Amino acid sequence: MRETDAVERHVHAWIRAEVAEGTDVALLIAASDAPLGEETLSVRAGGAEHPVTETRDRFGSRMHLVQGLPLGTVEIVYEARGAGRAPVPTLREADAALHLHPSRYCEVDEFEAIAAEVLDGREGLEALDAVVRWVHEHLEYVPGSSTVTDSARSTHLSRQGVCRDYAHLTATLLRAGGIPARCASAYAPGLSPMDFHLVVEALVAGEWQVVDATHLAPRASMMRIATGQDAADTAFMTTLAGDVTLTGIQITAVVDPALPREDPRERLALR
């Protein structure tokens, strides 16, 4: 048994926003099928608890719908604690084809020549390592350097960004090189600055391998939240109706007894 199978992970998310009357939002902040000892989700609006409905999105992620919010301040608090690791998600027949396609932030068709140069004839795990290494070496992690409109194209030109930019460029190069790749949001103990984190999963030899070109947190202790083609599918809050102004957010994620060491060469599944 790997040492991280026995650690306890504790995650906490606090979000505050001002909303218009009748606002509906969708939340992707709950751990995805994690083996939790305890879990709570609270939405307070108008001085009282507001009802929440749990469902699943098209990728199977746990989505919480909050509908008909009253005018004013809404405060959302999620907390989960548990030991062990969740099972690896079941591989679906359509996954290989679905996760080769371009998506909102991943302009796959534009990167075929670049991917061919990066891969240089490599296949499988060697190709995966080559892409992660190239993105890590060619991008600079600069907090606040990108916006929600930035994609793999703009990141490749600017050569800087944050985790979502690293993930989009990594996934795009992999797909352009013929390797199915998807993005996953996660709680990431050890991440600094602490926030929701976005990583990439690549389908190699029939298994999803999690990679993170930022190298900012150990993958072994990450806890999956949501899965999708890119950040558009994994946003922690989506406004379905009305209006939302985010006024505060705080994320914490820790493990006990100790944070594992990150080895970028290690083969891991995100759980």
N, C-alpha and C positions, 0 to 999 in steps of 0.2 A: 504493500500500500504506500502510495506517495504521501509525503508528510503533509501536503495541503489537503488531503482527504479528511483529516481529522480536525482541522482548524475551525474556529467559530468566526463567522463573518457577521458584522453588525453594520447596517446601512441606515441612513436617515436623510430625508429630503424635506426641506421646508420651502414653500413657495407662497408669495403674497402678491396679489394683483388687485387692481381696480377694474370693475366690470360694469357694463351697461345693463339696464333692466332686460331680463329675458335671455341673457347670454348662455350659450351651450358650449362646453369644451370637452375634448377628449384627452385623457391623460395616459401617457406611457411611462410610468415611473415605478411600477411594481415589479419585483423580481419575477422572472419568467420560470415558473415551475421549480423554483429552488426548494430544497428540503428544509423548510423553515421551522424553527421551534416556536416562533411567535411572529405575528405580522399585524400591523394596524394601518388603516388609511382613514384620515379624518379630513372632511371638507366643511369649513365653517363659513357661513355667509349670513349677513343680517343678524349676527349675534347668536346664531343657532346652528346645529348640525344640519347639513344639507344632504339629501339622499344621493347615493352613488350606485350606478349599475355596472356590473362587470360583464364584459363580452370578450370576443377574440377578433383580431383584425385578420386580413387575408393571409398574413404570414404566420398566424398562430400565436402572436404576442398577446399578452393580457392587456386589454384596454379598459379603462374606467371612464364611463360617460357621466358627465355632470350637466344636468339640463335645468333651464329655467332659473338661473341665478338672479337674485335680486340686485338692484342697483347698490353699488358700494364696494366695500373691501371683502375679498375672499381669501381665506388662508387655508392652505393645503399642507398636511403633514403626513408623510409616509415613513414607517419604520419597520425594519425586519431584522431578525436575528436568528441564526441557526448554524448548526454544525454539518459537516459533510458537503457533498457536491450533488448537484442535480444531474439526472441522466442526460446523455447526449441526445439532442433532438433527432427524431426519426428522419432518415433521408427519404425524400419523396421523389417519385419517378421524374417529375417535371423540373426538379431543381437544376439539373445540369444545363438545360436549355434556357430556363428563365434567367439564370444569373450570368448568362453571357451577353444579355441584351444591354443596349444603352439605357440610361435612365436620366432623370432630371439633372443630376449633378455629375454624371459620368458619361462624357461624350466618347463612347468607345470607338466609333467609326473614325474619329479624327486621330486616334493614337496607334493605329496598326503599324505604321512605319517606326514610330518611337519604341513601341513594345518589341518589335523585331530586333531593334538595335540593343535594347536592354537585355533581352533574353539570349541573343547571340547563339541560337540553336539549342539552348538548354530546355529540358522538359521536366515535368513533374516537380518534385521537391526542390531540385536545383534551380528550376525556373522561379519557383516561389521565393526562394532565398535571394535570388538575383534582383527581383523586383523590390522586395522589402529593403535590401541593402541600398539599392539605387535611390529610392525615395528618402531613406534616412540620410544619405550622404548629400543629396541635392536640395533638400528643403531645410529651412531654418525655422525653428519653433518660435513664433513671435505672438504672444497674447495680444488680442485686439487687432490683429493685422488683416482680418478678413471679415466678411459680412455673410448674411444668409443667402446672398445672391451669387457668391463665389462657387465655382465648380472646378473640376479637374483641369479644364482649359486655363482658367485664370490663375490657378495655383501653379501650374506648370510654367507659366510665364513669369509670375512674381517670385517664385522659388521661396515662398514663406507661407506660414499659416499656423493653424492650430489643429487639434486632433481630427476634426471633421475633414479638413483639407488634406491631411496626410492619408486618411482613410479613402477619400474619394479618388485621389491620384493612384493609390495602391490598387484599389478595386478596378479602376479603369484600365490600367496597364495589364493587370491579370486577365481581364475579360478580353482585351484586345489581343492578348497572346494565347487565347484559347483555353484559359483556366477559369471555370466558373467562380465568381466571387460575389459575396454579399457583405453588407455592413451590419454591425450589431452595436447597440448602445449598451453600456455596462456601468455598474458601480465598480470603481477601481481603487481599492486600498493602496496607499502609497503614492497616488497621483498628486502632483503639486504644480500649479494650483489645483485644489480639489474642485471637481465639477462632474457632471455627467460626462462619460468618456465614449468615444466612438472608435471601434476597431474593425478589422476585416476578417472574414472567414473565407478560406479558399478550399474548393473541393478538389482534392488530390488523392488518387488511388481509392476513390470511393468513400473518403472520410473528410469531414470538415476540419480544417486546421486553422486555429486562430493566430493572426499575426498583428503586430502593432509597430509600425515604422517609427513612431515617436520614441519608443523604448523608455517611456516615462513611468511605467508601473508594471509590476509583475503580472503576467497574464494568468498565472496559476491561481491567484486569489480573486480574480474578477468575477462578478456576478452578472449574468445576462439579464437585460431588461427587455429589449425589443429587437426584432430582426427585420431587415428589409433590403431593398436595392441600394438605398443611400439615405442621407439624413432626412429626406422628405418623409420617409416611412418610419423614422425612429424618433421624431421630435417629441420632447417630453410633454408638450402641451400644444394642442391644435384648436384654434377657434372655429367652431362649426356654425355659430350664429352669434350676432351681437358684436361686442367690442371688448378687448382685453388690453390693459396696460400693465405690464409686469413691473412691480415695484421692489421686489426682494426675492432672493433665492440663496439657499445655503445647502450644500451637499456634504455629507461626511460618510466615509467608508473605512472601516478598520477591520483587522483580523487579530485573533488572539490564539496562541500566545505570541507569535512572531510573524513578521512579513517575510514571505519566501523570497529568495534571490531570483532575479530575472536572468534567464539565459536565452537570448534571441534564437539560438539554434535548436532549442528544445521543441519537440512536437507536442502540441497541446490542443485539446478541444475546449471551447468556451462552455462553462457550466455555471 
